[in-house]
Amino acid sequence: MSIRTVIARIASFFRRRQLDDELDEEVRTHLELLAADYERRGMTRERARAAARRAFGGIEQMKEVYRDRRGFSSLNSLSQDVRYAARALFRNRTFYVAMFVYGQPWKTANPGAVTIQ
């Protein structure tokens, strides 16, 4: 993987919304062009749109593959997990407070669990 590719993937992590909007617009354009082609062949507008969606294939699956290829999937997964955990913790504020006040996670760490050889 070249340095240019790595930089582009890191940049894509911070421009996700913009890149998703661009992808949606591109997919929409392809579907419209395909539907217009079917209409020229004699299909009604509704049937042409349905045929275009069938011919194009699984749109959401294609978007997922594109998202995985444009970025670091493990970094994206980690950020999604952290956001989900934060939302879950902040929803249940009692648990959040109890965890940090009574649990004292900084005192429960066991420094002897890690050994250097």
Residue frames as a rotation matrix with the C-alpha (Angstrom) as fourth column:
MET 1
0.589 0.808 0.000 0.00
0.808 -0.589 0.000 0.00
0.000 0.000 -1.000 0.00
SER 2
-0.244 -0.701 0.670 1.47
0.670 -0.621 -0.407 3.34
0.701 0.350 0.621 -1.02
ILE 3
-0.785 -0.118 -0.608 1.76
0.559 -0.558 -0.614 6.36
-0.266 -0.821 0.504 1.26
ARG 4
-0.859 0.512 -0.026 -0.77
-0.450 -0.729 0.515 8.17
0.245 0.454 0.857 -0.93
THR 5
-0.188 0.805 -0.563 -3.30
0.064 0.582 0.810 5.40
0.980 0.116 -0.161 -0.32
VAL 6
-0.355 -0.004 -0.935 -2.72
0.899 0.273 -0.343 5.48
0.257 -0.962 -0.093 3.42
ILE 7
-0.950 -0.022 -0.313 -3.15
0.123 -0.943 -0.308 9.27
-0.288 -0.331 0.899 3.55
ALA 8
-0.637 0.761 -0.122 -6.33
-0.486 -0.273 0.830 9.05
0.599 0.589 0.543 1.45
ARG 9
-0.109 0.603 -0.790 -7.78
0.455 0.737 0.500 6.39
0.884 -0.305 -0.355 3.75
ILE 10
-0.587 -0.135 -0.798 -6.99
0.800 -0.251 -0.545 8.41
-0.127 -0.959 0.255 6.86
ALA 11
-0.959 0.244 -0.143 -8.55
-0.263 -0.956 0.130 11.51
-0.105 0.162 0.981 5.28
SER 12
-0.454 0.837 -0.306 -11.64
-0.180 0.250 0.951 9.50
0.873 0.487 0.037 4.33
PHE 13
-0.417 0.270 -0.868 -12.14
0.834 0.493 -0.247 8.62
0.361 -0.827 -0.431 8.00
PHE 14
-0.663 0.098 -0.742 -12.68
0.429 -0.763 -0.484 12.31
-0.614 -0.639 0.464 8.79
ARG 15
-0.713 0.421 -0.561 -14.80
-0.662 -0.669 0.339 13.01
-0.233 0.613 0.755 5.66
ARG 16
-0.875 0.342 0.343 -17.20
0.337 0.938 -0.075 10.08
-0.347 0.050 -0.937 5.98
ARG 17
0.015 0.973 -0.231 -20.40
0.361 -0.221 -0.906 12.08
-0.932 -0.070 -0.354 5.73
GLN 18
0.101 -0.039 -0.994 -19.24
-0.722 -0.691 -0.046 13.99
-0.685 0.722 -0.098 2.65
LEU 19
-0.821 -0.475 -0.317 -18.05
-0.563 0.580 0.589 10.81
-0.096 0.662 -0.743 0.92
ASP 20
-0.670 0.664 0.333 -21.30
0.499 0.734 -0.460 9.01
-0.550 -0.142 -0.823 1.76
ASP 21
0.246 0.759 -0.602 -23.28
-0.051 -0.611 -0.790 11.90
-0.968 0.225 -0.111 0.27
GLU 22
-0.226 -0.417 -0.880 -21.16
-0.897 -0.264 0.355 11.77
-0.380 0.870 -0.315 -2.89
LEU 23
-0.982 -0.125 0.143 -21.67
-0.081 0.956 0.281 8.01
-0.172 0.264 -0.949 -3.13
ASP 24
-0.248 0.965 0.086 -25.46
0.458 0.195 -0.867 8.41
-0.854 -0.175 -0.490 -2.71
GLU 25
0.277 0.316 -0.908 -25.51
-0.520 -0.745 -0.418 11.00
-0.808 0.588 -0.042 -5.49
GLU 26
-0.599 -0.584 -0.547 -23.46
-0.780 0.274 0.562 8.78
-0.179 0.764 -0.620 -7.79
VAL 27
-0.873 0.342 0.348 -25.70
0.311 0.940 -0.142 5.76
-0.375 -0.016 -0.927 -7.18
ARG 28
0.067 0.948 -0.311 -28.80
0.218 -0.318 -0.923 7.90
-0.974 -0.006 -0.228 -7.72
THR 29
0.017 -0.139 -0.990 -27.39
-0.820 -0.569 0.066 9.17
-0.573 0.810 -0.123 -11.03
HIS 30
-0.908 -0.391 -0.153 -26.59
-0.410 0.749 0.520 5.65
-0.088 0.535 -0.840 -12.24
LEU 31
-0.586 0.761 0.279 -30.09
0.522 0.618 -0.588 4.46
-0.620 -0.199 -0.759 -11.35
GLU 32
0.235 0.686 -0.689 -31.68
-0.162 -0.671 -0.724 7.42
-0.958 0.282 -0.047 -13.14
LEU 33
-0.306 -0.428 -0.850 -29.60
-0.899 -0.165 0.407 6.81
-0.314 0.889 -0.334 -16.28
LEU 34
-0.991 -0.054 0.122 -30.40
-0.026 0.976 0.217 3.11
-0.131 0.212 -0.969 -16.25
ALA 35
-0.258 0.966 0.013 -34.12
0.475 0.139 -0.869 3.80
-0.841 -0.218 -0.495 -15.71
ALA 36
0.161 0.268 -0.950 -34.09
-0.586 -0.749 -0.311 6.33
-0.794 0.606 0.036 -18.57
ASP 37
-0.743 -0.488 -0.458 -32.53
-0.661 0.431 0.614 3.69
-0.102 0.759 -0.643 -20.81
TYR 38
-0.831 0.497 0.250 -35.30
0.444 0.863 -0.242 1.22
-0.336 -0.091 -0.938 -19.90
GLU 39
0.055 0.875 -0.482 -37.94
0.113 -0.485 -0.867 3.90
-0.992 -0.006 -0.126 -20.57
ARG 40
-0.193 -0.197 -0.961 -36.49
-0.863 -0.432 0.262 4.47
-0.467 0.880 -0.086 -24.03
ARG 41
-0.974 -0.183 -0.132 -36.88
-0.223 0.877 0.426 0.74
0.038 0.445 -0.895 -24.63
GLY 42
-0.425 0.896 -0.132 -40.61
-0.231 0.033 0.972 1.07
0.875 0.444 0.192 -23.95
MET 43
-0.436 0.268 -0.859 -41.10
0.816 0.520 -0.252 0.37
0.379 -0.811 -0.446 -20.23
THR 44
0.669 0.646 0.368 -43.34
0.330 -0.702 0.631 2.49
0.666 -0.301 -0.683 -18.05
ARG 45
0.132 -0.648 0.750 -41.60
-0.568 -0.670 -0.479 4.80
0.813 -0.363 -0.456 -15.58
GLU 46
0.489 0.116 0.864 -42.38
-0.855 0.260 0.449 2.61
-0.172 -0.959 0.226 -12.55
ARG 47
0.961 -0.127 0.244 -41.29
0.159 0.980 -0.116 -0.60
-0.225 0.150 0.963 -14.24
ALA 48
0.542 -0.807 0.234 -38.16
0.151 -0.180 -0.972 1.07
0.827 0.562 0.024 -15.58
ARG 49
0.152 -0.472 0.868 -37.18
-0.859 -0.497 -0.120 2.22
0.488 -0.728 -0.482 -12.10
ALA 50
0.680 0.150 0.718 -37.80
-0.565 0.731 0.382 -1.26
-0.467 -0.665 0.582 -10.64
ALA 51
0.924 -0.361 0.128 -35.83
0.361 0.707 -0.608 -2.91
0.129 0.608 0.783 -13.45
ALA 52
0.364 -0.822 0.438 -32.98
-0.280 -0.545 -0.790 -0.43
0.888 0.165 -0.429 -12.92
ARG 53
0.269 -0.227 0.936 -32.81
-0.963 -0.059 0.263 -1.31
-0.004 -0.972 -0.234 -9.22
ARG 54
0.861 0.066 0.504 -32.79
-0.120 0.990 0.076 -5.03
-0.494 -0.126 0.860 -10.03
ALA 55
0.806 -0.568 0.163 -30.12
0.352 0.238 -0.905 -4.63
0.476 0.787 0.392 -12.71
PHE 56
0.323 -0.699 0.638 -27.95
-0.608 -0.670 -0.427 -2.44
0.726 -0.250 -0.641 -10.48
GLY 57
-0.163 -0.355 -0.921 -27.96
0.379 0.839 -0.390 -5.05
0.911 -0.412 -0.002 -7.73
GLY 58
0.468 0.311 -0.827 -27.79
0.863 0.040 0.504 -4.69
0.190 -0.949 -0.250 -3.97
ILE 59
0.450 -0.249 0.857 -27.27
0.076 -0.946 -0.315 -0.99
0.890 0.207 -0.407 -3.37
GLU 60
0.809 -0.116 0.577 -26.65
-0.580 -0.324 0.748 -1.18
0.101 -0.939 -0.329 0.37
GLN 61
0.771 -0.568 0.287 -24.27
0.415 0.791 0.449 -4.10
-0.482 -0.227 0.846 0.00
MET 62
0.379 -0.628 0.680 -22.32
0.769 -0.194 -0.608 -2.21
0.514 0.754 0.409 -2.65
LYS 63
0.591 -0.117 0.798 -22.13
-0.308 -0.947 0.089 0.84
0.745 -0.299 -0.596 -0.37
GLU 64
0.902 -0.253 0.350 -20.77
-0.274 0.292 0.916 -1.29
-0.335 -0.922 0.194 2.48
VAL 65
0.551 -0.733 0.400 -18.08
0.812 0.582 -0.052 -2.76
-0.194 0.353 0.915 0.23
TYR 66
0.363 -0.384 0.849 -17.15
0.414 -0.750 -0.516 0.76
0.835 0.539 -0.113 -0.93
ARG 67
0.767 -0.038 0.640 -16.93
-0.514 -0.633 0.579 2.03
0.383 -0.774 -0.505 2.66
ASP 68
0.843 -0.474 0.255 -14.73
0.151 0.663 0.733 -0.90
-0.517 -0.580 0.630 3.65
ARG 69
0.399 -0.711 0.578 -12.38
0.914 0.257 -0.315 -0.30
0.076 0.654 0.753 0.73
ARG 70
0.444 -0.212 0.871 -12.02
0.236 -0.910 -0.341 3.45
0.865 0.357 -0.354 1.17
GLY 71
0.398 -0.275 0.875 -10.96
-0.801 -0.568 0.186 3.37
0.446 -0.775 -0.447 4.80
PHE 72
-0.784 -0.599 -0.166 -9.51
-0.382 0.675 -0.631 1.23
0.490 -0.431 -0.758 7.53
SER 73
0.087 0.931 -0.355 -12.34
-0.129 0.364 0.922 -1.11
0.988 -0.034 0.152 8.47
SER 74
-0.078 -0.139 -0.987 -10.87
0.866 0.481 -0.136 -1.85
0.494 -0.865 0.083 11.90
LEU 75
-0.952 -0.271 -0.139 -10.58
0.305 -0.848 -0.434 1.86
0.000 -0.456 0.890 12.70
ASN 76
-0.530 0.836 0.146 -14.15
-0.533 -0.461 0.710 2.44
0.660 0.298 0.689 11.55
SER 77
0.164 0.574 -0.803 -15.35
0.305 0.744 0.594 -0.51
0.938 -0.342 -0.053 13.62
LEU 78
-0.483 -0.438 -0.758 -13.53
0.846 -0.013 -0.532 0.75
0.223 -0.899 0.377 16.68
SER 79
-0.981 0.126 0.146 -15.00
-0.146 -0.980 -0.133 4.24
0.126 -0.152 0.980 16.36
GLN 80
-0.163 0.976 -0.147 -18.51
-0.419 0.067 0.905 2.79
0.893 0.209 0.398 15.96
ASP 81
0.075 0.142 -0.987 -18.02
0.654 0.740 0.156 0.61
0.753 -0.657 -0.037 19.03
VAL 82
-0.797 -0.433 -0.420 -16.77
0.601 -0.508 -0.617 3.53
0.054 -0.745 0.665 21.13
ARG 83
-0.792 0.561 0.242 -19.68
-0.477 -0.815 0.329 5.73
0.382 0.145 0.913 20.06
TYR 84
0.080 0.846 -0.526 -22.16
-0.094 0.532 0.841 2.96
0.992 -0.018 0.123 20.83
ALA 85
-0.166 -0.217 -0.962 -20.63
0.861 0.444 -0.249 2.34
0.481 -0.869 0.113 24.26
ALA 86
-0.976 -0.212 -0.053 -20.65
0.213 -0.869 -0.446 6.07
0.049 -0.447 0.893 25.07
ARG 87
-0.449 0.883 0.135 -24.31
-0.575 -0.401 0.713 6.38
0.684 0.242 0.688 24.08
ALA 88
0.193 0.521 -0.831 -25.21
0.298 0.776 0.556 3.33
0.935 -0.355 -0.005 26.17
LEU 89
-0.492 -0.450 -0.745 -23.34
0.835 -0.002 -0.550 4.68
0.246 -0.893 0.377 29.20
PHE 90
-0.994 0.071 0.079 -24.83
-0.086 -0.976 -0.202 8.15
0.063 -0.208 0.976 28.98
ARG 91
-0.220 0.966 -0.133 -28.34
-0.285 0.067 0.956 6.73
0.933 0.249 0.260 28.60
ASN 92
0.643 0.370 -0.671 -28.05
0.466 0.506 0.726 5.01
0.608 -0.779 0.153 31.96
ARG 93
0.199 -0.594 0.779 -26.48
-0.392 -0.777 -0.493 7.75
0.898 -0.207 -0.388 34.07
THR 94
0.757 0.098 0.646 -26.85
-0.651 0.205 0.731 5.82
-0.062 -0.974 0.219 37.33
PHE 95
0.864 -0.469 0.186 -24.64
0.475 0.880 0.013 3.03
-0.170 0.077 0.982 36.03
TYR 96
0.421 -0.710 0.564 -22.19
0.376 -0.429 -0.821 5.59
0.825 0.558 0.086 34.63
VAL 97
0.343 -0.248 0.906 -21.82
-0.713 -0.697 0.079 7.36
0.611 -0.673 -0.416 37.99
ALA 98
0.857 0.031 0.514 -21.64
-0.414 0.634 0.653 4.11
-0.306 -0.773 0.556 39.96
MET 99
0.810 -0.578 0.097 -18.96
0.533 0.658 -0.531 2.74
0.243 0.482 0.842 37.67
PHE 100
0.110 -0.831 0.545 -16.64
0.260 -0.505 -0.823 5.69
0.959 0.233 0.160 38.19
VAL 101
0.219 -0.006 0.976 -17.42
-0.793 -0.583 0.175 6.55
0.568 -0.812 -0.133 41.81
TYR 102
0.641 0.138 0.755 -17.70
-0.671 0.579 0.463 3.12
-0.373 -0.804 0.463 43.41
GLY 103
0.970 -0.228 0.087 -15.82
0.242 0.854 -0.460 0.99
0.031 0.468 0.883 40.94
GLN 104
0.577 -0.785 -0.226 -12.69
-0.556 -0.580 0.596 3.13
-0.599 -0.218 -0.771 40.95
PRO 105
0.987 -0.117 0.107 -11.33
0.158 0.718 -0.678 1.45
0.003 0.686 0.727 37.81
TRP 106
0.474 -0.868 0.147 -7.95
-0.487 -0.398 -0.778 3.14
0.733 0.298 -0.611 38.21
LYS 107
-0.048 -0.479 0.876 -7.33
-0.990 0.137 0.021 1.23
-0.130 -0.867 -0.481 41.46
THR 108
0.648 0.389 0.654 -8.40
-0.379 0.910 -0.166 -2.16
-0.660 -0.140 0.738 40.17
ALA 109
0.710 -0.452 -0.540 -5.71
-0.514 0.192 -0.836 -2.42
0.482 0.871 -0.096 37.52
ASN 110
0.859 -0.436 0.270 -3.21
0.095 0.652 0.752 -5.15
-0.504 -0.620 0.602 38.31
PRO 111
0.541 -0.695 -0.473 0.29
-0.838 -0.495 -0.231 -4.02
-0.074 0.521 -0.850 37.30
GLY 112
-0.312 -0.691 0.652 1.62
-0.608 0.673 0.422 -7.50
-0.730 -0.265 -0.630 37.98
ALA 113
0.545 0.606 0.579 -0.51
0.075 0.653 -0.754 -8.95
-0.835 0.454 0.310 35.18
VAL 114
0.954 -0.277 -0.115 1.87
-0.174 -0.198 -0.965 -7.57
0.244 0.940 -0.237 32.55
THR 115
0.546 -0.828 0.124 5.34
0.199 0.272 0.941 -9.03
-0.814 -0.490 0.314 32.50
ILE 116
0.725 -0.428 -0.540 8.26
-0.689 -0.435 -0.580 -7.93
0.013 0.792 -0.610 30.37
GLN 117
0.780 -0.452 0.433 10.61
0.297 0.876 0.380 -10.68
-0.552 -0.168 0.817 29.21
